[in-house]
Amino acid sequence: MPRRKVSTVLDEHLFRRAKLESVRQGKPVSGILGEAIERYLTEAGRGRAAGGVVAGTWGVLKLDRRKVDRLLRDEEGLLDA
């Protein structure tokens, strides 16, 4: 697969950890970063596809105050459990 050169800015401690891991594994830092990005994108895509909106937001949906008040009013005893 063709490779592309990119530039980015990392926190110093994160770069040092990546550098140490690259030495430990005998790989270039670019290999460590590429594997990390690949893993992140795979996991992010898996979560979105597997559980839909609820899994992707941990069940948290943004509601304005009026909708929350109406929900609490309509669902008597909801907070008593």
Distance bins in CASP14 RR format, pairs under 12 A and 6 or more apart:
PFRMAT RR
TARGET T0000
AUTHOR 0000-0000-0000
RMODE 2
METHOD distances of the structure
MODEL  1
1 34 0 0 0 0 0 1 0 0 0 0 0
1 38 0 0 0 0 0 1 0 0 0 0 0
3 28 0 0 0 0 0 1 0 0 0 0 0
3 30 0 0 0 0 1 0 0 0 0 0 0
3 31 0 0 0 0 0 1 0 0 0 0 0
3 34 0 0 0 0 0 1 0 0 0 0 0
4 30 0 0 0 0 0 1 0 0 0 0 0
4 34 0 0 0 0 0 1 0 0 0 0 0
5 30 0 0 0 0 1 0 0 0 0 0 0
6 30 0 0 0 0 1 0 0 0 0 0 0
6 33 0 0 0 0 1 0 0 0 0 0 0
6 34 0 0 0 0 0 1 0 0 0 0 0
6 37 0 0 0 0 0 1 0 0 0 0 0
7 30 0 0 0 0 0 1 0 0 0 0 0
8 14 0 0 0 0 0 1 0 0 0 0 0
8 15 0 0 0 0 1 0 0 0 0 0 0
8 18 0 0 0 0 0 1 0 0 0 0 0
8 29 0 0 0 0 0 1 0 0 0 0 0
8 30 0 0 0 0 0 1 0 0 0 0 0
8 33 0 0 0 0 1 0 0 0 0 0 0
8 34 0 0 0 0 0 1 0 0 0 0 0
8 37 0 0 0 0 0 1 0 0 0 0 0
9 15 0 0 0 0 1 0 0 0 0 0 0
10 16 0 0 0 0 1 0 0 0 0 0 0
10 17 0 0 0 0 1 0 0 0 0 0 0
10 18 1 0 0 1 0 0 0 0 0 0 0
10 19 0 0 0 0 0 1 0 0 0 0 0
10 29 0 0 0 0 0 1 0 0 0 0 0
10 32 0 0 0 0 0 1 0 0 0 0 0
10 33 0 0 0 0 1 0 0 0 0 0 0
10 36 0 0 0 0 0 1 0 0 0 0 0
11 17 0 0 0 0 1 0 0 0 0 0 0
11 18 0 0 0 0 0 1 0 0 0 0 0
12 18 0 0 0 0 0 1 0 0 0 0 0
12 19 0 0 0 0 0 1 0 0 0 0 0
13 19 0 0 0 0 0 1 0 0 0 0 0
13 20 0 0 0 0 0 1 0 0 0 0 0
14 20 0 0 0 0 0 1 0 0 0 0 0
14 21 0 0 0 0 0 1 0 0 0 0 0
14 29 0 0 0 0 0 1 0 0 0 0 0
14 32 0 0 0 0 0 1 0 0 0 0 0
14 33 0 0 0 0 1 0 0 0 0 0 0
14 36 0 0 0 0 0 1 0 0 0 0 0
15 21 0 0 0 0 0 1 0 0 0 0 0
15 22 0 0 0 0 0 1 0 0 0 0 0
15 29 1 0 0 1 0 0 0 0 0 0 0
15 32 0 0 0 0 0 1 0 0 0 0 0
15 33 0 0 0 0 1 0 0 0 0 0 0
16 22 0 0 0 0 0 1 0 0 0 0 0
16 23 0 0 0 0 0 1 0 0 0 0 0
16 29 0 0 0 0 0 1 0 0 0 0 0
16 32 0 0 0 0 0 1 0 0 0 0 0
17 23 0 0 0 0 0 1 0 0 0 0 0
17 24 0 0 0 0 0 1 0 0 0 0 0
17 29 0 0 0 0 0 1 0 0 0 0 0
17 32 0 0 0 0 1 0 0 0 0 0 0
17 33 0 0 0 0 0 1 0 0 0 0 0
17 36 0 0 0 0 0 1 0 0 0 0 0
18 24 0 0 0 0 0 1 0 0 0 0 0
18 25 0 0 0 0 0 1 0 0 0 0 0
18 27 0 0 0 0 0 1 0 0 0 0 0
18 28 0 0 0 0 0 1 0 0 0 0 0
18 29 1 0 1 0 0 0 0 0 0 0 0
18 30 0 0 0 0 1 0 0 0 0 0 0
18 31 0 0 0 0 1 0 0 0 0 0 0
18 32 1 0 1 0 0 0 0 0 0 0 0
18 33 1 0 0 1 0 0 0 0 0 0 0
18 34 0 0 0 0 0 1 0 0 0 0 0
18 35 0 0 0 0 0 1 0 0 0 0 0
18 36 1 0 0 1 0 0 0 0 0 0 0
18 37 0 0 0 0 0 1 0 0 0 0 0
19 25 0 0 0 0 0 1 0 0 0 0 0
19 26 0 0 0 0 0 1 0 0 0 0 0
19 27 0 0 0 0 0 1 0 0 0 0 0
19 28 0 0 0 0 1 0 0 0 0 0 0
19 29 1 0 1 0 0 0 0 0 0 0 0
19 30 0 0 0 0 0 1 0 0 0 0 0
19 31 0 0 0 0 0 1 0 0 0 0 0
19 32 0 0 0 0 1 0 0 0 0 0 0
19 33 0 0 0 0 0 1 0 0 0 0 0
20 26 0 0 0 0 0 1 0 0 0 0 0
20 27 0 0 0 0 0 1 0 0 0 0 0
20 29 0 0 0 0 1 0 0 0 0 0 0
20 32 0 0 0 0 1 0 0 0 0 0 0
21 27 0 0 0 0 1 0 0 0 0 0 0
21 28 0 0 0 0 0 1 0 0 0 0 0
21 29 0 0 0 0 1 0 0 0 0 0 0
21 31 0 0 0 0 1 0 0 0 0 0 0
21 32 1 0 1 0 0 0 0 0 0 0 0
21 33 0 0 0 0 1 0 0 0 0 0 0
21 34 0 0 0 0 0 1 0 0 0 0 0
21 35 0 0 0 0 1 0 0 0 0 0 0
21 36 0 0 0 0 1 0 0 0 0 0 0
22 28 1 0 0 1 0 0 0 0 0 0 0
22 29 1 0 1 0 0 0 0 0 0 0 0
22 30 0 0 0 0 1 0 0 0 0 0 0
22 31 1 0 0 1 0 0 0 0 0 0 0
22 32 1 0 1 0 0 0 0 0 0 0 0
22 33 0 0 0 0 1 0 0 0 0 0 0
22 34 0 0 0 0 0 1 0 0 0 0 0
22 35 0 0 0 0 0 1 0 0 0 0 0
22 36 0 0 0 0 0 1 0 0 0 0 0
23 29 0 0 0 0 1 0 0 0 0 0 0
23 32 0 0 0 0 1 0 0 0 0 0 0
24 32 0 0 0 0 1 0 0 0 0 0 0
25 31 0 0 0 0 1 0 0 0 0 0 0
25 32 1 0 0 1 0 0 0 0 0 0 0
25 35 0 0 0 0 1 0 0 0 0 0 0
26 32 0 0 0 0 1 0 0 0 0 0 0
27 33 0 0 0 0 0 1 0 0 0 0 0
27 34 0 0 0 0 1 0 0 0 0 0 0
27 35 0 0 0 0 1 0 0 0 0 0 0
27 36 0 0 0 0 0 1 0 0 0 0 0
28 34 0 0 0 0 1 0 0 0 0 0 0
28 35 0 0 0 0 0 1 0 0 0 0 0
29 35 0 0 0 0 0 1 0 0 0 0 0
29 36 0 0 0 0 0 1 0 0 0 0 0
30 36 0 0 0 0 0 1 0 0 0 0 0
30 37 0 0 0 0 0 1 0 0 0 0 0
31 37 0 0 0 0 1 0 0 0 0 0 0
31 38 0 0 0 0 1 0 0 0 0 0 0
31 39 0 0 0 0 0 1 0 0 0 0 0
32 38 0 0 0 0 0 1 0 0 0 0 0
32 39 0 0 0 0 0 1 0 0 0 0 0
33 39 0 0 0 0 0 1 0 0 0 0 0
33 40 0 0 0 0 0 1 0 0 0 0 0
34 40 0 0 0 0 1 0 0 0 0 0 0
34 41 0 0 0 0 1 0 0 0 0 0 0
34 42 0 0 0 0 0 1 0 0 0 0 0
35 41 0 0 0 0 0 1 0 0 0 0 0
35 42 0 0 0 0 0 1 0 0 0 0 0
36 42 0 0 0 0 0 1 0 0 0 0 0
36 43 0 0 0 0 0 1 0 0 0 0 0
37 43 0 0 0 0 0 1 0 0 0 0 0
37 44 0 0 0 0 0 1 0 0 0 0 0
38 44 0 0 0 0 0 1 0 0 0 0 0
38 45 0 0 0 0 0 1 0 0 0 0 0
39 45 0 0 0 0 0 1 0 0 0 0 0
39 46 0 0 0 0 0 1 0 0 0 0 0
40 46 0 0 0 0 0 1 0 0 0 0 0
40 47 0 0 0 0 0 1 0 0 0 0 0
41 47 0 0 0 0 0 1 0 0 0 0 0
41 48 0 0 0 0 0 1 0 0 0 0 0
42 48 0 0 0 0 0 1 0 0 0 0 0
42 49 0 0 0 0 0 1 0 0 0 0 0
43 49 0 0 0 0 0 1 0 0 0 0 0
43 50 0 0 0 0 0 1 0 0 0 0 0
43 56 0 0 0 0 0 1 0 0 0 0 0
44 50 0 0 0 0 0 1 0 0 0 0 0
44 55 0 0 0 0 0 1 0 0 0 0 0
44 56 0 0 0 0 1 0 0 0 0 0 0
45 51 0 0 0 0 0 1 0 0 0 0 0
45 52 0 0 0 0 0 1 0 0 0 0 0
45 55 0 0 0 0 0 1 0 0 0 0 0
45 56 0 0 0 0 1 0 0 0 0 0 0
46 52 0 0 0 0 0 1 0 0 0 0 0
46 55 0 0 0 0 1 0 0 0 0 0 0
46 56 0 0 0 0 0 1 0 0 0 0 0
47 53 0 0 0 0 0 1 0 0 0 0 0
47 54 0 0 0 0 0 1 0 0 0 0 0
47 55 1 0 1 0 0 0 0 0 0 0 0
47 56 1 0 0 1 0 0 0 0 0 0 0
47 57 0 0 0 0 0 1 0 0 0 0 0
47 58 0 0 0 0 0 1 0 0 0 0 0
48 54 0 0 0 0 0 1 0 0 0 0 0
48 55 1 0 0 1 0 0 0 0 0 0 0
48 56 1 0 0 1 0 0 0 0 0 0 0
48 57 0 0 0 0 0 1 0 0 0 0 0
49 55 0 0 0 0 1 0 0 0 0 0 0
49 56 0 0 0 0 0 1 0 0 0 0 0
50 56 0 0 0 0 1 0 0 0 0 0 0
51 57 0 0 0 0 0 1 0 0 0 0 0
51 58 0 0 0 0 0 1 0 0 0 0 0
51 59 0 0 0 0 0 1 0 0 0 0 0
52 58 0 0 0 0 0 1 0 0 0 0 0
52 59 0 0 0 0 0 1 0 0 0 0 0
53 59 1 0 0 1 0 0 0 0 0 0 0
53 60 0 0 0 0 0 1 0 0 0 0 0
53 61 1 0 0 1 0 0 0 0 0 0 0
53 62 0 0 0 0 0 1 0 0 0 0 0
54 60 0 0 0 0 1 0 0 0 0 0 0
54 61 0 0 0 0 1 0 0 0 0 0 0
61 67 0 0 0 0 1 0 0 0 0 0 0
61 68 0 0 0 0 0 1 0 0 0 0 0
61 71 0 0 0 0 0 1 0 0 0 0 0
62 68 0 0 0 0 0 1 0 0 0 0 0
63 69 0 0 0 0 1 0 0 0 0 0 0
63 70 0 0 0 0 1 0 0 0 0 0 0
63 71 1 0 0 1 0 0 0 0 0 0 0
63 72 0 0 0 0 0 1 0 0 0 0 0
64 70 0 0 0 0 0 1 0 0 0 0 0
64 71 0 0 0 0 0 1 0 0 0 0 0
65 71 0 0 0 0 0 1 0 0 0 0 0
65 72 0 0 0 0 0 1 0 0 0 0 0
66 72 0 0 0 0 0 1 0 0 0 0 0
66 73 0 0 0 0 0 1 0 0 0 0 0
67 73 0 0 0 0 0 1 0 0 0 0 0
67 74 0 0 0 0 0 1 0 0 0 0 0
68 74 0 0 0 0 0 1 0 0 0 0 0
68 75 0 0 0 0 0 1 0 0 0 0 0
68 78 0 0 0 0 0 1 0 0 0 0 0
68 79 0 0 0 0 0 1 0 0 0 0 0
69 75 0 0 0 0 0 1 0 0 0 0 0
70 78 0 0 0 0 0 1 0 0 0 0 0
71 77 0 0 0 0 0 1 0 0 0 0 0
71 78 1 0 0 1 0 0 0 0 0 0 0
71 79 0 0 0 0 0 1 0 0 0 0 0
72 78 1 0 0 1 0 0 0 0 0 0 0
72 79 1 0 0 1 0 0 0 0 0 0 0
72 80 0 0 0 0 0 1 0 0 0 0 0
73 79 0 0 0 0 0 1 0 0 0 0 0
75 81 0 0 0 0 0 1 0 0 0 0 0
END
